[in-house]
Structure formats: C-alpha cells, structure tokens
Amino acid sequence: MRIAIVTDAWSPQVNGVVRTLTATRVELERQGHEVVVVSPDLYLNLPCPTYPEIRLAVATSTSVGDRLAAFAPDAVHLSTEGPLCLAARRWLVRQGQAFTTAFHTQFPDYFAARTGIDAGWVWPYFRWFHAASSAVLVSTPSVRQVLRDHGIDHSVPWSRGVDLDAFSPASPPHRAFASLQRPIQLYVGRVAIEKNIEAFLRSAHPGTKVIVGDGPARAMLEATYPEAVFLGALSGAELSSSYAGADVFVFPSRTDTFGLVMIEALASGTPIAAFPVSGPIDIVTPTTGALDDDLDAAIASALTRVRDECAQYGQTYTWATSAVQFVSALVPSAQSLVRAA
C-alpha cells in the first residue's frame, strides 16, 4: 500500500508524536508498504510562539495537494491539527478524497495550561477538523471517551509500541546513578509546564529525583529545585540505561493521551507511579505500578512492584502490532468522504 502521512510534528522535534510516527514509518516499510511523510521541513517554516523548536509550515493547500497527487497514495493520514495538516485537509475535501486523522495530544488542555484560557474555546476547532475524517485514530479507551464527551464519536484504536532491542532490563544503570541516593525516581520527557513536572519535584518521598529531557521550563525548574538531577535530553544506550537504572518511573502529566515513555520504562523493568488520569489508567496495571491522586503514595506503592513482571508486561507492546492497527484503520483515498466537511 502507498501511504501518505502528513504531520506538523517531525524531526528535529523530539516528542512522543515524532517518535511514534518515526517508528510507525520504519515498521510500515518493513512490512512492505511505501510511505511518504509530508512535514514542515519541506516548506518555508516559522518557529511556533513559546515553542521555537516546533516549526510551523507556511504552505498552501495547492502546494500540499500537488505533493500528495504526485505520490498518488492509496491512503492519506493527517497526524496533527496544525497548519500543514489543515492545508492538506482543505485539498482532500475539495477533491472528495477520504482520509484519516489522529488525536495524539490533548492540545486543548495544553493550551489552557500555557495560557490560562479555558480549553472549551479550542474544542470547536478540533470537532470541525476531525469531522471530515473517515476515522480518528486514538491510543487508548479513555482518550476515546474524551473525544466522545466532546462530540467526536468516530474514533478507532491505534496503540503504541516499544523498541525491544533498545529497552530492556539488561541495560546497565546510567553512570550518573552510581553516586545518587536511592530510590532513584525518574521522569523522562519534555520539560514543559503542561507536563506537570512540578508535582513530581514537590513530592516528598526520600531518594533522588532525576529529570531526563529538555524544554522551555528546564531553567526555571533547575533553579527552583536544585536538589533534583537534570541530565538533559538522552538517546540510545544512555536513555535505555536511565530507564533500567531507575527504581521507579514517575509520570506526573494529567494531559497526555498515552505516554510512550511509560511503556519504555515498563519494558526496562521499572514500575510506574502516576495520577489516575487518561494515559496511565489505560497502561498501568496493579502489578506494574500505582495510580493515586497523592503522588507520594503512588511512588511508595510502585516501589513494591516486581520488576520482572513490569518487564514482561511492557514487552507486550510492539511496533509491529501498532503498525497493523494503523493500516487496518486507513481508508482508500479515492473513496468519497463519508462525513460532512
């Protein structure tokens, strides 16, 4: 199958959406599909306000449509709700061509966290954007319910995977951990206000808090919480060693739709402590972690879990299965739209 994926999130950005799409593309091609990614780097692009590492494409629907037409895909998937996918949506609707969309990010809640403006002002755009798609791909049942609650009821499941060659309990602990007081409590991800990292840094459980990642809130958090260890962005063996060397993985976000880092931590044998919200409630089981509105209680409970059981569960998430789900959700691009634009 010839598959076109249009996305506003792509390299060199480092986030869950980019990692998911990159892994999906690799697995789709391994399974014999031909994939083209239409991304901001192909066009004039500008930095996103407050997020300069995110590039926003300046592209017309005609220019995006010409690129899609030249590839002649069997199916088109719009991965995000930003300007590039909006341009593609306009062209596809004009052509009467079917497409799928995805809900990767609780952007209305992110927007509210960063601006103080009610998320309810953003949902009408999301309802409109996804209304024209044949299906909205979502990662978990709880996110599917969130969309239903906001009037988007044509979602289908698309789970995530783990690179099992990279993440396993066999990875040696990160070298920085040797001198740290245990238990080592780890966060991995973007260091940004919407990730609610301060809830973790304010927690009182003894041990050492380690932050892996970078982002606009890093300088402020480092200054405010000097007792925490900030290792910056890690990749490859260093990232694997941070997961495997930690005693508990703390996921303080209340707005993520999945949390790819959680299953990477589990595959590495590290239990999860998190709030009982969308994402964690779909991933964390009683034997692999703890969910509690009191993060200290969640951390204390998660530390009692058996690491081998965490690893066995985490390793059930594969990109091969994820890619099969993705393909099964696609629709022929020549099919007429089944929903009003």
BALOBA-1460 file (C-alpha; in Angstrom, 3 decimals):
// residues 341
<rec num="1" residu="m" x="0.000" y="0.000" z="0.000"/>
<rec num="2" residu="r" x="1.156" y="3.545" z="-0.760"/>
<rec num="3" residu="i" x="0.581" y="5.617" z="2.390"/>
<rec num="4" residu="a" x="0.955" y="9.373" z="2.755"/>
<rec num="5" residu="i" x="1.340" y="10.746" z="6.288"/>
<rec num="6" residu="v" x="1.000" y="14.497" z="6.735"/>
<rec num="7" residu="t" x="2.267" y="15.889" z="10.033"/>
<rec num="8" residu="d" x="3.112" y="19.194" z="11.667"/>
<rec num="9" residu="a" x="5.367" y="17.339" z="14.125"/>
<rec num="10" residu="w" x="8.575" y="15.919" z="12.670"/>
<rec num="11" residu="s" x="12.336" y="15.823" z="13.112"/>
<rec num="12" residu="p" x="14.263" y="17.602" z="14.588"/>
<rec num="13" residu="q" x="11.472" y="17.916" z="17.155"/>
<rec num="14" residu="v" x="11.787" y="15.400" z="19.993"/>
<rec num="15" residu="n" x="8.429" y="14.343" z="21.387"/>
<rec num="16" residu="g" x="6.067" y="11.404" z="21.560"/>
<rec num="17" residu="v" x="4.306" y="12.247" z="18.306"/>
<rec num="18" residu="v" x="7.556" y="12.348" z="16.313"/>
<rec num="19" residu="r" x="8.833" y="9.167" z="17.916"/>
<rec num="20" residu="t" x="5.543" y="7.388" z="17.217"/>
<rec num="21" residu="l" x="5.441" y="8.458" z="13.573"/>
<rec num="22" residu="t" x="9.113" y="7.624" z="13.028"/>
<rec num="23" residu="a" x="8.719" y="4.137" z="14.488"/>
<rec num="24" residu="t" x="5.472" y="3.611" z="12.571"/>
<rec num="25" residu="r" x="7.093" y="4.585" z="9.274"/>
<rec num="26" residu="v" x="10.005" y="2.189" z="9.853"/>
<rec num="27" residu="e" x="7.653" y="-0.665" z="10.708"/>
<rec num="28" residu="l" x="5.284" y="0.049" z="7.795"/>
<rec num="29" residu="e" x="8.198" y="-0.044" z="5.358"/>
<rec num="30" residu="r" x="9.474" y="-3.238" z="6.972"/>
<rec num="31" residu="q" x="6.046" y="-4.760" z="6.332"/>
<rec num="32" residu="g" x="6.265" y="-3.828" z="2.644"/>
<rec num="33" residu="h" x="4.313" y="-0.576" z="2.463"/>
<rec num="34" residu="e" x="5.569" y="2.517" z="0.654"/>
<rec num="35" residu="v" x="5.393" y="5.599" z="2.872"/>
<rec num="36" residu="v" x="5.898" y="9.306" z="2.210"/>
<rec num="37" residu="v" x="5.889" y="11.847" z="5.033"/>
<rec num="38" residu="v" x="4.814" y="15.413" z="4.256"/>
<rec num="39" residu="s" x="6.345" y="17.523" z="7.020"/>
<rec num="40" residu="p" x="7.255" y="21.160" z="7.799"/>
<rec num="41" residu="d" x="10.875" y="20.784" z="6.686"/>
<rec num="42" residu="l" x="9.649" y="20.535" z="3.079"/>
<rec num="43" residu="y" x="8.268" y="24.105" z="3.177"/>
<rec num="44" residu="l" x="9.107" y="27.544" z="4.440"/>
<rec num="45" residu="n" x="8.546" y="27.254" z="8.166"/>
<rec num="46" residu="l" x="8.483" y="29.533" z="11.189"/>
<rec num="47" residu="p" x="9.083" y="28.885" z="14.898"/>
<rec num="48" residu="c" x="5.988" y="28.319" z="16.981"/>
<rec num="49" residu="p" x="5.488" y="31.074" z="19.593"/>
<rec num="50" residu="t" x="6.796" y="29.886" z="23.021"/>
<rec num="51" residu="y" x="7.977" y="26.631" z="21.359"/>
<rec num="52" residu="p" x="10.695" y="27.713" z="18.877"/>
<rec num="53" residu="e" x="11.840" y="24.121" z="18.295"/>
<rec num="54" residu="i" x="8.427" y="23.399" z="16.805"/>
<rec num="55" residu="r" x="8.361" y="24.622" z="13.208"/>
<rec num="56" residu="l" x="5.074" y="25.692" z="11.621"/>
<rec num="57" residu="a" x="4.891" y="25.240" z="7.861"/>
<rec num="58" residu="v" x="3.788" y="28.069" z="5.605"/>
<rec num="59" residu="a" x="2.110" y="26.113" z="2.820"/>
<rec num="60" residu="t" x="-0.971" y="26.466" z="0.645"/>
<rec num="61" residu="s" x="-3.467" y="23.682" z="0.169"/>
<rec num="62" residu="t" x="-2.495" y="23.595" z="-3.511"/>
<rec num="63" residu="s" x="1.202" y="23.072" z="-2.802"/>
<rec num="64" residu="v" x="0.458" y="20.296" z="-0.323"/>
<rec num="65" residu="g" x="-2.101" y="18.784" z="-2.686"/>
<rec num="66" residu="d" x="0.368" y="18.772" z="-5.562"/>
<rec num="67" residu="r" x="2.813" y="16.806" z="-3.431"/>
<rec num="68" residu="l" x="0.130" y="14.301" z="-2.455"/>
<rec num="69" residu="a" x="-1.105" y="13.964" z="-6.040"/>
<rec num="70" residu="a" x="2.435" y="13.315" z="-7.279"/>
<rec num="71" residu="f" x="2.780" y="10.432" z="-4.833"/>
<rec num="72" residu="a" x="-0.704" y="9.080" z="-5.702"/>
<rec num="73" residu="p" x="-1.287" y="7.405" z="-2.324"/>
<rec num="74" residu="d" x="-3.712" y="4.590" z="-1.659"/>
<rec num="75" residu="a" x="-4.460" y="6.210" z="1.713"/>
<rec num="76" residu="v" x="-3.782" y="9.559" z="3.400"/>
<rec num="77" residu="h" x="-3.401" y="10.117" z="7.129"/>
<rec num="78" residu="l" x="-3.351" y="13.543" z="8.800"/>
<rec num="79" residu="s" x="-1.491" y="13.149" z="12.051"/>
<rec num="80" residu="t" x="-1.910" y="16.555" z="13.683"/>
<rec num="81" residu="e" x="-4.261" y="19.516" z="13.705"/>
<rec num="82" residu="g" x="-1.720" y="22.187" z="12.741"/>
<rec num="83" residu="p" x="-1.341" y="24.377" z="9.634"/>
<rec num="84" residu="l" x="0.231" y="21.763" z="7.347"/>
<rec num="85" residu="c" x="-2.459" y="19.186" z="8.022"/>
<rec num="86" residu="l" x="-5.077" y="21.913" z="7.752"/>
<rec num="87" residu="a" x="-3.807" y="22.724" z="4.244"/>
<rec num="88" residu="a" x="-3.899" y="19.019" z="3.330"/>
<rec num="89" residu="r" x="-7.409" y="18.699" z="4.756"/>
<rec num="90" residu="r" x="-8.672" y="21.547" z="2.561"/>
<rec num="91" residu="w" x="-7.248" y="19.944" z="-0.576"/>
<rec num="92" residu="l" x="-8.569" y="16.481" z="0.277"/>
<rec num="93" residu="v" x="-12.054" y="17.808" z="0.990"/>
<rec num="94" residu="r" x="-12.072" y="19.726" z="-2.306"/>
<rec num="95" residu="q" x="-11.026" y="16.563" z="-4.127"/>
<rec num="96" residu="g" x="-13.624" y="14.441" z="-2.335"/>
<rec num="97" residu="q" x="-10.887" y="12.151" z="-1.087"/>
<rec num="98" residu="a" x="-11.172" y="10.220" z="2.138"/>
<rec num="99" residu="f" x="-8.542" y="10.426" z="4.872"/>
<rec num="100" residu="t" x="-7.983" y="9.532" z="8.492"/>
<rec num="101" residu="t" x="-6.822" y="11.758" z="11.336"/>
<rec num="102" residu="a" x="-5.296" y="11.125" z="14.774"/>
<rec num="103" residu="f" x="-5.653" y="12.625" z="18.221"/>
<rec num="104" residu="h" x="-2.123" y="12.448" z="19.632"/>
<rec num="105" residu="t" x="-2.162" y="15.384" z="22.010"/>
<rec num="106" residu="q" x="-4.610" y="16.885" z="24.485"/>
<rec num="107" residu="f" x="-3.894" y="20.233" z="22.888"/>
<rec num="108" residu="p" x="-6.961" y="21.974" z="24.361"/>
<rec num="109" residu="d" x="-5.658" y="21.152" z="27.858"/>
<rec num="110" residu="y" x="-2.081" y="22.085" z="26.883"/>
<rec num="111" residu="f" x="-3.373" y="25.397" z="25.568"/>
<rec num="112" residu="a" x="-5.258" y="26.032" z="28.798"/>
<rec num="113" residu="a" x="-2.199" y="25.167" z="30.911"/>
<rec num="114" residu="r" x="0.046" y="27.560" z="28.988"/>
<rec num="115" residu="t" x="-2.377" y="30.469" z="28.544"/>
<rec num="116" residu="g" x="-4.977" y="30.216" z="31.300"/>
<rec num="117" residu="i" x="-7.697" y="30.305" z="28.636"/>
<rec num="118" residu="d" x="-10.493" y="27.755" z="29.014"/>
<rec num="119" residu="a" x="-9.941" y="24.632" z="26.901"/>
<rec num="120" residu="g" x="-13.580" y="24.851" z="25.847"/>
<rec num="121" residu="w" x="-12.625" y="27.611" z="23.423"/>
<rec num="122" residu="v" x="-10.392" y="25.191" z="21.489"/>
<rec num="123" residu="w" x="-12.657" y="22.143" z="21.203"/>
<rec num="124" residu="p" x="-14.937" y="23.563" z="18.463"/>
<rec num="125" residu="y" x="-11.937" y="23.706" z="16.110"/>
<rec num="126" residu="f" x="-10.993" y="20.120" z="16.944"/>
<rec num="127" residu="r" x="-14.560" y="18.923" z="16.336"/>
<rec num="128" residu="w" x="-14.576" y="20.687" z="12.966"/>
<rec num="129" residu="f" x="-11.118" y="19.439" z="11.970"/>
<rec num="130" residu="h" x="-11.846" y="15.765" z="12.694"/>
<rec num="131" residu="a" x="-15.438" y="15.796" z="11.421"/>
<rec num="132" residu="a" x="-14.336" y="15.343" z="7.813"/>
<rec num="133" residu="s" x="-12.165" y="12.303" z="8.522"/>
<rec num="134" residu="s" x="-13.312" y="8.738" z="7.989"/>
<rec num="135" residu="a" x="-11.838" y="7.767" z="11.364"/>
<rec num="136" residu="v" x="-9.856" y="9.352" z="14.194"/>
<rec num="137" residu="l" x="-7.039" y="7.130" z="15.458"/>
<rec num="138" residu="v" x="-6.663" y="7.186" z="19.256"/>
<rec num="139" residu="s" x="-4.251" y="5.395" z="21.544"/>
<rec num="140" residu="t" x="-6.434" y="4.340" z="24.483"/>
<rec num="141" residu="p" x="-10.060" y="3.738" z="25.524"/>
<rec num="142" residu="s" x="-10.014" y="6.678" z="27.945"/>
<rec num="143" residu="v" x="-8.962" y="9.076" z="25.188"/>
<rec num="144" residu="r" x="-11.709" y="7.654" z="23.002"/>
<rec num="145" residu="q" x="-14.161" y="8.581" z="25.756"/>
<rec num="146" residu="v" x="-12.706" y="12.093" z="25.993"/>
<rec num="147" residu="l" x="-13.405" y="12.575" z="22.289"/>
<rec num="148" residu="r" x="-16.937" y="11.202" z="22.660"/>
<rec num="149" residu="d" x="-17.541" y="13.638" z="25.507"/>
<rec num="150" residu="h" x="-16.587" y="16.451" z="23.134"/>
<rec num="151" residu="g" x="-18.722" y="15.286" z="20.232"/>
<rec num="152" residu="i" x="-16.123" y="13.299" z="18.253"/>
<rec num="153" residu="d" x="-17.525" y="9.778" z="18.060"/>
<rec num="154" residu="h" x="-15.838" y="8.101" z="15.078"/>
<rec num="155" residu="s" x="-12.562" y="7.054" z="16.700"/>
<rec num="156" residu="v" x="-10.745" y="3.744" z="16.269"/>
<rec num="157" residu="p" x="-7.896" y="2.229" z="18.336"/>
<rec num="158" residu="w" x="-4.244" y="2.660" z="17.472"/>
<rec num="159" residu="s" x="-1.889" y="1.582" z="20.252"/>
<rec num="160" residu="r" x="1.857" y="2.151" z="20.566"/>
<rec num="161" residu="g" x="4.986" y="0.028" z="20.725"/>
<rec num="162" residu="v" x="8.411" y="-0.300" z="22.282"/>
<rec num="163" residu="d" x="11.761" y="-0.836" z="20.582"/>
<rec num="164" residu="l" x="12.527" y="-4.058" z="22.419"/>
<rec num="165" residu="d" x="16.075" y="-4.098" z="21.056"/>
<rec num="166" residu="a" x="16.717" y="-0.813" z="22.871"/>
<rec num="167" residu="f" x="14.686" y="-1.021" z="26.082"/>
<rec num="168" residu="s" x="15.135" y="-3.978" z="28.400"/>
<rec num="169" residu="p" x="16.184" y="-4.753" z="31.985"/>
<rec num="170" residu="a" x="19.566" y="-5.887" z="30.613"/>
<rec num="171" residu="s" x="20.725" y="-2.283" z="30.131"/>
<rec num="172" residu="p" x="23.294" y="-1.281" z="32.776"/>
<rec num="173" residu="p" x="22.333" y="1.644" z="35.066"/>
<rec num="174" residu="h" x="23.264" y="5.103" z="33.850"/>
<rec num="175" residu="r" x="26.729" y="6.081" z="35.088"/>
<rec num="176" residu="a" x="25.334" y="9.172" z="36.848"/>
<rec num="177" residu="f" x="23.236" y="6.958" z="39.125"/>
<rec num="178" residu="a" x="26.204" y="5.409" z="40.951"/>
<rec num="179" residu="s" x="26.553" y="8.284" z="43.410"/>
<rec num="180" residu="l" x="22.853" y="9.071" z="43.865"/>
<rec num="181" residu="q" x="20.768" y="8.264" z="46.906"/>
<rec num="182" residu="r" x="18.148" y="5.648" z="46.207"/>
<rec num="183" residu="p" x="15.394" y="5.131" z="45.418"/>
<rec num="184" residu="i" x="16.011" y="6.897" z="42.122"/>
<rec num="185" residu="q" x="12.754" y="8.402" z="40.880"/>
<rec num="186" residu="l" x="12.878" y="9.127" z="37.151"/>
<rec num="187" residu="y" x="10.979" y="11.394" z="34.777"/>
<rec num="188" residu="v" x="11.628" y="11.257" z="31.024"/>
<rec num="189" residu="g" x="10.030" y="13.657" z="28.571"/>
<rec num="190" residu="r" x="9.662" y="17.268" z="27.552"/>
<rec num="191" residu="v" x="10.398" y="19.727" z="30.325"/>
<rec num="192" residu="a" x="7.392" y="21.974" z="29.848"/>
<rec num="193" residu="i" x="4.684" y="23.413" z="32.051"/>
<rec num="194" residu="e" x="1.921" y="21.211" z="30.647"/>
<rec num="195" residu="k" x="3.793" y="18.071" z="31.754"/>
<rec num="196" residu="n" x="3.101" y="18.957" z="35.420"/>
<rec num="197" residu="i" x="6.681" y="18.114" z="36.411"/>
<rec num="198" residu="e" x="6.497" y="20.371" z="39.462"/>
<rec num="199" residu="a" x="4.019" y="17.947" z="41.031"/>
<rec num="200" residu="f" x="6.800" y="15.356" z="40.899"/>
<rec num="201" residu="l" x="9.533" y="17.731" z="42.074"/>
<rec num="202" residu="r" x="7.383" y="18.838" z="45.025"/>
<rec num="203" residu="s" x="6.765" y="15.248" z="46.143"/>
<rec num="204" residu="a" x="8.367" y="14.306" z="49.455"/>
<rec num="205" residu="h" x="9.370" y="10.674" z="49.026"/>
<rec num="206" residu="p" x="13.021" y="10.208" z="50.044"/>
<rec num="207" residu="g" x="15.646" y="9.425" z="47.435"/>
<rec num="208" residu="t" x="16.750" y="11.280" z="44.294"/>
<rec num="209" residu="k" x="14.608" y="12.803" z="41.592"/>
<rec num="210" residu="v" x="16.138" y="12.618" z="38.103"/>
<rec num="211" residu="i" x="14.834" y="14.533" z="35.087"/>
<rec num="212" residu="v" x="15.758" y="13.365" z="31.581"/>
<rec num="213" residu="g" x="14.723" y="15.699" z="28.789"/>
<rec num="214" residu="d" x="14.799" y="19.331" z="27.765"/>
<rec num="215" residu="g" x="12.325" y="22.085" z="27.131"/>
<rec num="216" residu="p" x="11.261" y="25.642" z="27.906"/>
<rec num="217" residu="a" x="10.695" y="25.059" z="31.642"/>
<rec num="218" residu="r" x="14.063" y="23.443" z="32.351"/>
<rec num="219" residu="a" x="15.960" y="26.548" z="33.507"/>
<rec num="220" residu="m" x="13.183" y="27.588" z="35.869"/>
<rec num="221" residu="l" x="12.810" y="24.113" z="37.356"/>
<rec num="222" residu="e" x="16.567" y="23.656" z="37.795"/>
<rec num="223" residu="a" x="16.747" y="26.939" z="39.684"/>
<rec num="224" residu="t" x="13.703" y="26.171" z="41.830"/>
<rec num="225" residu="y" x="14.590" y="22.549" z="42.635"/>
<rec num="226" residu="p" x="18.407" y="22.402" z="42.952"/>
<rec num="227" residu="e" x="18.251" y="19.055" z="44.768"/>
<rec num="228" residu="a" x="16.932" y="17.341" z="41.612"/>
<rec num="229" residu="v" x="19.326" y="15.976" z="38.991"/>
<rec num="230" residu="f" x="18.755" y="17.237" z="35.430"/>
<rec num="231" residu="l" x="20.556" y="15.110" z="32.839"/>
<rec num="232" residu="g" x="19.192" y="16.843" z="29.751"/>
<rec num="233" residu="a" x="17.988" y="15.006" z="26.650"/>
<rec num="234" residu="l" x="19.336" y="11.461" z="26.305"/>
<rec num="235" residu="s" x="19.059" y="8.942" z="23.489"/>
<rec num="236" residu="g" x="20.267" y="5.483" z="22.568"/>
<rec num="237" residu="a" x="22.101" y="3.498" z="25.224"/>
<rec num="238" residu="e" x="22.122" y="6.423" z="27.664"/>
<rec num="239" residu="l" x="18.334" y="6.700" z="27.570"/>
<rec num="240" residu="s" x="17.966" y="2.932" z="27.968"/>
<rec num="241" residu="s" x="20.335" y="2.952" z="30.937"/>
<rec num="242" residu="s" x="18.355" y="5.699" z="32.668"/>
<rec num="243" residu="y" x="15.132" y="3.683" z="32.429"/>
<rec num="244" residu="a" x="16.721" y="0.418" z="33.546"/>
<rec num="245" residu="g" x="18.709" y="2.020" z="36.363"/>
<rec num="246" residu="a" x="15.808" y="3.841" z="37.997"/>
<rec num="247" residu="d" x="13.801" y="2.382" z="40.879"/>
<rec num="248" residu="v" x="10.503" y="3.947" z="39.836"/>
<rec num="249" residu="f" x="9.306" y="5.947" z="36.837"/>
<rec num="250" residu="v" x="7.138" y="8.926" z="37.774"/>
<rec num="251" residu="f" x="4.661" y="10.211" z="35.192"/>
<rec num="252" residu="p" x="3.053" y="13.386" z="36.588"/>
<rec num="253" residu="s" x="1.253" y="14.539" z="33.433"/>
<rec num="254" residu="r" x="-2.511" y="14.912" z="33.586"/>
<rec num="255" residu="t" x="-2.900" y="15.759" z="29.881"/>
<rec num="256" residu="d" x="-1.037" y="13.112" z="27.840"/>
<rec num="257" residu="t" x="-3.090" y="10.802" z="25.642"/>
<rec num="258" residu="f" x="-0.751" y="7.827" z="26.066"/>
<rec num="259" residu="g" x="2.726" y="8.356" z="27.455"/>
<rec num="260" residu="l" x="5.129" y="6.361" z="25.283"/>
<rec num="261" residu="v" x="7.778" y="6.769" z="27.970"/>
<rec num="262" residu="m" x="5.703" y="4.679" z="30.375"/>
<rec num="263" residu="i" x="5.818" y="1.535" z="28.269"/>
<rec num="264" residu="e" x="9.516" y="2.077" z="27.573"/>
<rec num="265" residu="a" x="10.098" y="2.226" z="31.332"/>
<rec num="266" residu="l" x="7.993" y="-0.888" z="31.910"/>
<rec num="267" residu="a" x="9.844" y="-2.808" z="29.183"/>
<rec num="268" residu="s" x="13.018" y="-1.857" z="31.066"/>
<rec num="269" residu="g" x="11.604" y="-3.390" z="34.258"/>
<rec num="270" residu="t" x="10.805" y="-0.106" z="36.018"/>
<rec num="271" residu="p" x="7.380" y="0.299" z="37.696"/>
<rec num="272" residu="i" x="5.193" y="3.381" z="37.191"/>
<rec num="273" residu="a" x="3.816" y="5.948" z="39.631"/>
<rec num="274" residu="a" x="1.220" y="8.301" z="38.191"/>
<rec num="275" residu="f" x="-2.062" y="10.075" z="38.681"/>
<rec num="276" residu="p" x="-5.267" y="8.141" z="37.807"/>
<rec num="277" residu="v" x="-5.917" y="10.003" z="34.537"/>
<rec num="278" residu="s" x="-6.094" y="9.266" z="30.798"/>
<rec num="279" residu="g" x="-2.931" y="7.533" z="29.666"/>
<rec num="280" residu="p" x="-1.848" y="5.921" z="32.944"/>
<rec num="281" residu="i" x="-5.250" y="4.364" z="33.648"/>
<rec num="282" residu="d" x="-5.038" y="2.538" z="30.310"/>
<rec num="283" residu="i" x="-1.441" y="1.350" z="30.724"/>
<rec num="284" residu="v" x="-0.596" y="0.814" z="34.393"/>
<rec num="285" residu="t" x="-1.874" y="-2.406" z="35.957"/>
<rec num="286" residu="p" x="-1.921" y="-3.357" z="39.668"/>
<rec num="287" residu="t" x="1.229" y="-5.439" z="39.131"/>
<rec num="288" residu="t" x="3.175" y="-2.827" z="37.137"/>
<rec num="289" residu="g" x="2.697" y="0.347" z="39.135"/>
<rec num="290" residu="a" x="0.406" y="2.500" z="41.218"/>
<rec num="291" residu="l" x="-2.058" y="5.283" z="40.479"/>
<rec num="292" residu="d" x="-3.038" y="7.735" z="43.183"/>
<rec num="293" residu="d" x="-4.027" y="11.382" z="43.452"/>
<rec num="294" residu="d" x="-1.343" y="11.505" z="46.164"/>
<rec num="295" residu="l" x="1.846" y="11.145" z="44.122"/>
<rec num="296" residu="d" x="3.911" y="10.277" z="47.213"/>
<rec num="297" residu="a" x="1.582" y="7.359" z="47.906"/>
<rec num="298" residu="a" x="1.810" y="6.248" z="44.268"/>
<rec num="299" residu="i" x="5.619" y="6.316" z="44.389"/>
<rec num="300" residu="a" x="5.775" y="4.360" z="47.661"/>
<rec num="301" residu="s" x="3.385" y="1.728" z="46.333"/>
<rec num="302" residu="a" x="5.036" y="1.413" z="42.911"/>
<rec num="303" residu="l" x="8.393" y="0.718" z="44.554"/>
<rec num="304" residu="t" x="6.977" y="-2.575" z="45.883"/>
<rec num="305" residu="r" x="6.256" y="-3.981" z="42.412"/>
<rec num="306" residu="v" x="8.217" y="-6.901" z="40.939"/>
<rec num="307" residu="r" x="10.496" y="-5.664" z="38.145"/>
<rec num="308" residu="d" x="10.327" y="-8.890" z="36.130"/>
<rec num="309" residu="e" x="6.542" y="-8.577" z="35.926"/>
<rec num="310" residu="c" x="6.862" y="-4.974" z="34.772"/>
<rec num="311" residu="a" x="9.269" y="-6.025" z="32.011"/>
<rec num="312" residu="q" x="7.088" y="-8.900" z="30.837"/>
<rec num="313" residu="y" x="4.079" y="-6.609" z="30.551"/>
<rec num="314" residu="g" x="5.950" y="-3.739" z="28.882"/>
<rec num="315" residu="q" x="7.352" y="-6.086" z="26.264"/>
<rec num="316" residu="t" x="3.834" y="-6.954" z="25.052"/>
<rec num="317" residu="y" x="3.714" y="-3.551" z="23.313"/>
<rec num="318" residu="t" x="5.278" y="-3.896" z="19.861"/>
<rec num="319" residu="w" x="5.530" y="-1.564" z="16.889"/>
<rec num="320" residu="a" x="4.603" y="-4.453" z="14.588"/>
<rec num="321" residu="t" x="1.188" y="-4.738" z="16.241"/>
<rec num="322" residu="s" x="0.814" y="-0.961" z="16.278"/>
<rec num="323" residu="a" x="1.522" y="-0.757" z="12.527"/>
<rec num="324" residu="v" x="-1.065" y="-3.435" z="11.758"/>
<rec num="325" residu="q" x="-3.665" y="-1.440" z="13.704"/>
<rec num="326" residu="f" x="-2.670" y="1.705" z="11.821"/>
<rec num="327" residu="v" x="-3.082" y="0.077" z="8.395"/>
<rec num="328" residu="s" x="-6.400" y="-1.513" z="9.331"/>
<rec num="329" residu="a" x="-7.778" y="1.937" z="10.192"/>
<rec num="330" residu="l" x="-6.827" y="3.539" z="6.863"/>
<rec num="331" residu="v" x="-9.365" y="4.073" z="4.094"/>
<rec num="332" residu="p" x="-8.822" y="4.189" z="0.316"/>
<rec num="333" residu="s" x="-8.075" y="7.792" z="-0.611"/>
<rec num="334" residu="a" x="-10.295" y="7.572" z="-3.676"/>
<rec num="335" residu="q" x="-13.339" y="6.767" z="-1.528"/>
<rec num="336" residu="s" x="-15.863" y="9.589" z="-1.199"/>
<rec num="337" residu="l" x="-15.941" y="11.384" z="2.119"/>
<rec num="338" residu="v" x="-18.480" y="9.833" z="4.457"/>
<rec num="339" residu="r" x="-18.731" y="12.875" z="6.694"/>
<rec num="340" residu="a" x="-19.538" y="16.482" z="6.016"/>
<rec num="341" residu="a" x="-16.650" y="18.901" z="5.966"/>
